[in-house]
Amino acid sequence: MQLSEILQDFLALTQDAVGIGFRGPEDENATLVYVNPGFLKLFGYSEDEVLGKPVNISHDPEHWDEYVANVASKFASGEKKFSEKARCITANGHKFWASLSFFLVDDAETGGRYSCAVFHDITELMNSKEKASRALMERNLLLDEKERTFNELLDTQTRLLSAMNAYPDPFVIYDKDMRMVVCNTAYQETMSTQPEAIKPGMHIRDALNVAFDSGRIDVPPVGREEFMDSLLTPERLARSSEDITLSGDIHHRVLRSKAENGDWVVIRLDITELVRQKRNALEAQARLLSAIGAYPAPFCIYDEHLKLVVWNDDYAAALTDDPNQLEVGMSLQEVMRVGLANGQFPEAQGREEEWMAQFVKSLENTQLVEDMELKGDIHQRVLRSRSTNGDLVVVRLDTTELVRQRRAIETMQDRLLSAINAFPDPFAIYDKDLKLLTWNPAFVSTLTDNPDDVFAGMSVDQVVELAVRNGHVPAAKGRETEWMAEYITPEMASSSVEEIEFDGDRHYRIIRSRSANGEVVVLRLNITEAVRQRRALQKYATRLENANQEITQKALHDQLTGLGNRRFLSEKFEELSRKRRTEGGELAALHIDLDRFKQINDTIGHAAGDHVLVDVANRIRANLRPEDVVARIGGDEFIILLWLPNENNRPEELAQSLLADLFQPSEFEGRKCRFGASIGISRTPFADEADLLTNSDVALYKAKRAGRGQVAVFNQSDIEEMRDTKILADDIMRALEDQEFLPHYQPQIDATSGRVVGIEALARWRHPGKGILPPDSFLSVASDLNVVADIDQMIFETAIQECEQAFKKICVLPSLSFNVSAKRIQFEEIEKIRHMANAYSGEVAFELLETIFLEEENNAFLMQLDLLREMGIKLEVDDFGSGRASIVALQKIAPDRLKIDRRLIMPIEEGNSAARLVKSIIEIGNALDIEVIAEGVETSEQVRILADLGADRLQGYYFSKPLALRDLCDYLRRNDTISSIG
């Protein structure tokens, strides 16, 4: 028959999973030639993945051989149709039970054979049978439990439990819909006079009706339906067991359990005899407790929670002289501690807690047998067993005599070892005077090639000399006499373990033991292979250790500077913390942050920055002691930890030394990289140890607020200041969003004509609750927030717009000067500046601090200044005289104006040194063709002197304080020309 005929006649009629395999006369295994969609769905394959593959692709490999054995016999017997169970496996590895219905068709043309199989998933049925098996097992366990419970009480209980184990009790399994899955004959017989009437698939109501009809169950007075309704209520079904008393003192126990798949397993046990035995057991309990008290060895019982339940006098005596120390409900550990307190366990003395931990571990491992030594060389064997209810029964047997006998036997065994001549390793026994008594051939072979050289009575010296003389001890070659003198000493026999090398790279472990009669037993174990492996392991361990040290070094250290990293700092902090706890003293932390480091990276390059970091690390190391800890925790941040054995000022002194050292510039490729440092100090006990590093960061912040290049020490008031600063910082960020920063204007007066020729735009904060605030109330925090450039931009844009509008009727517009940070004149900002500056018809000037000109003295910065000049923006040096600017720097930068710092203007009087200093600055400006502005002018005398000295412009409160735009316009109208100066 051809495959097409099979498909036409059979396969189109079924929707089940179907697979057809074909095996030719010469084929070893059948291959799949057809599968239907049901097969592909069941096993999760595509058609291409299975056709042409061996038929075992759908079978669990672990059960394949068993399956082949089952079907092979049927094939061999000529059966054409049969069924077989098999363990199958899907494409994703899921395993399930299936029933395979086979029919075989011979192919006359090829001599081969088609095997057609229909697969039915029977996993649920198999699971139900397994649950039934477990239910039977639970029944047997219950019987076993009852048997064990009463075995010690009544001898007849053993026969009863044995009879119950063999009793064919009724059991049945119903599915979740209360339809019968499977039952045994005993159940059928209890339900009907015709057992075959009770069969799988019946609803429990149908089964009960059969029982009613056959008279197996009497119809209750309430009627069949009401009885069955009450039987099937959730409350009734939830009862796992139910005891029923019948007439004639007959007792049954109905056991119900619900399987995971919802099946109900029901077993009925005849417990009539058990109930009667329980009565007898209760009566016998008192006699049993009395018998326990009379038991001649320590005996006790603990419940499943290891709480003491019952014990006899011998058990109490083994633990304490006062029996009242033991109480019902004491934990096992509490009982053992009573014994420890009374010194009952010699091996625990001096190590009580360790002994107790070992004892608890033995309980956790359910150590059933344990030998225990009590004081007075008394020995007991502790026997533990768990009863079926979880109780721990403990019996102590007195094994003192057995232990002592065992010692004697071990002594005899030592002598018997001398007879083991076949032992592969050298073995010998010396008497108490170290004269050779007996030995084995392996012992001789390590000494000499002539067995006659070894004889009874040889001293240990002669034995060693024989080995040395025959060249078997490499360590002795060339210095035999000296080596023997070193080796053969009175202490040699007392050395229990020793390793020695023999010729041929052979290695032995010599084990010596002295028996009770003084004899010395010597065993030489061949450890050659172990020694060679140990060498290899040592070499490997060395390589691992070196690699581990390298890895640890990299894991704990900064790769650039070689200093520790944050992880290293954390570990060292813990070490110093432990040292403080054990040895006393205090801890201090120095938090170092480099000033102007970012400018070096941005202007000279990151290579220069890296060079500076390495140089800084070396300078810090040079100032530290070997026990001090230093780590790099950020780009330009470092932490130093100090342990101070006594109160001293070393942290402050070290900080000052580091400030001086780090103030010096670092040379990189012929250029000087100038930087500095700010340092915050925190130390115990003025700061909590846990907050030491955090508080050093707070102190660092305080140092930077003080003007950088400073040292600040943490105190508790800094926390409150930090909170205030945080509130102010949040307020500043809100003010930026709400555009609360606005310009106020201070006029600049021509020193010759007295006219207003310029206006400086100054930042003010129009605070909604505090009114107009000057820069000193917010600028330092704004600088820390890195938003000064944003404020500058807001002032710049506002002043340009409102001044252009306000001054449009003035013929000659005054110049507008702005304080600008270095960040505002980066290349990316230049185009924005050009656009805004062109919006004002007058002159625009940028005031930059003197320190910015000095620090940013590089080609990129000079190019930025040139771009500003090309845009028509004038450049002014602000606060000249407050920094370190040189005349060379002024020549190189060539500003349009310089503004003398107000602190130089304040003290000038006619002819004094301050006036001469200001005159010198004015003359330098004139020589370099740089206009000079004097700010901070407060008096008419200062106005006269500065005009006489040649200052070009004057600015200060003598003329006007900074004004809002409306007040400025009023001022300009009133003072269009100041007629007289001085």
Salt bridges, closest charged atoms under 4 A:
ASP16 OD2 - HIS120 NE2 3.72
ASP60 OD2 - HIS63 ND1 3.23
ASP60 OD1 - LYS95 NZ 3.52
GLU62 OE2 - LYS95 NZ 3.79
GLU84 OE1 - LYS74 NZ 2.96
ASP106 OD2 - LYS80 NZ 2.97
GLU130 OE2 - ARG134 NH1 3.42
ASP155 OD2 - ARG159 NH1 3.86
ASP169 OD2 - ARG139 NH1 3.53
ASP213 OD1 - ARG224 NH2 2.57
GLU225 OE1 - ARG205 NH1 3.22
ASP229 OD1 - ARG205 NH2 2.57
GLU242 OE2 - ARG236 NE 3.28
GLU242 OE2 - ARG239 NH1 3.29
GLU242 OE1 - ARG256 NH2 2.74
ASP243 OD1 - ARG253 NE 2.65
ASP249 OD1 - HIS251 NE2 2.70
ASP249 OD2 - ARG276 NE 3.32
ASP249 OD1 - ARG279 NH2 3.41
GLU304 OE2 - HIS305 NE2 3.88
GLU353 OE2 - ARG337 NH1 3.13
GLU354 OE1 - ARG351 NE 3.57
GLU370 OE1 - ARG384 NH2 2.69
ASP371 OD1 - ARG381 NE 2.76
ASP377 OD1 - HIS379 NE2 2.74
ASP377 OD2 - ARG404 NE 3.63
ASP377 OD1 - ARG407 NH2 3.15
GLU486 OE2 - ARG479 NH2 2.77
GLU498 OE1 - ARG512 NH2 2.76
GLU499 OE2 - ARG509 NH2 2.52
GLU499 OE1 - ARG534 NH2 3.00
ASP503 OD1 - HIS472 ND1 3.21
ASP503 OD1 - ARG506 NH2 2.57
ASP505 OD1 - HIS507 NE2 2.79
ASP505 OD2 - ARG532 NE 3.20
ASP505 OD1 - ARG535 NH2 2.94
GLU519 OE2 - ARG415 NH1 3.28
GLU550 OE2 - LYS554 NZ 3.46
ASP558 OD2 - ARG632 NH1 2.97
GLU571 OE2 - ARG567 NE 3.74
GLU575 OE1 - LYS572 NZ 3.45
GLU586 OE1 - ARG580 NH2 3.01
ASP593 OD2 - LYS704 NZ 2.51
ASP595 OD1 - LYS704 NZ 3.13
ASP595 OD1 - ARG708 NH1 3.72
ASP602 OD2 - LYS598 NZ 2.50
ASP615 OD2 - ARG619 NH2 2.75
ASP628 OD2 - ARG650 NH2 2.45
GLU637 OE1 - HIS591 NE2 2.68
GLU647 OE2 - ARG683 NH2 3.40
GLU652 OE1 - ARG683 NH1 3.25
GLU689 OE1 - ARG580 NH1 2.87
ASP697 OD1 - HIS591 ND1 3.73
ASP718 OD2 - LYS702 NZ 2.93
GLU720 OE1 - ARG723 NH1 2.97
ASP730 OD2 - LYS726 NZ 2.77
ASP731 OD1 - ARG734 NH2 2.83
ASP731 OD2 - HIS767 NE2 2.58
ASP738 OD2 - ARG734 NH1 3.01
GLU740 OE2 - ARG734 NH1 2.40
GLU760 OE1 - LYS899 NZ 2.83
GLU829 OE1 - ARG824 NH1 3.29
GLU831 OE1 - ARG834 NE 3.42
GLU843 OE2 - ARG897 NH2 2.69
GLU847 OE2 - LYS899 NZ 2.69
GLU855 OE2 - ARG596 NE 3.51
GLU857 OE2 - LYS892 NZ 3.71
ASP866 OD1 - ARG869 NH1 3.07
GLU876 OE2 - ARG897 NH1 2.90
ASP901 OD1 - ARG903 NE 2.89
GLU910 OE1 - ARG944 NH2 2.72
GLU931 OE1 - ARG897 NE 3.35
GLU935 OE1 - ARG902 NH2 3.55
GLU941 OE2 - ARG944 NH2 2.65
ASP948 OD2 - ARG944 NH1 3.21
ASP970 OD1 - ARG973 NH2 2.24
ASP976 OD1 - ARG755 NH2 3.82
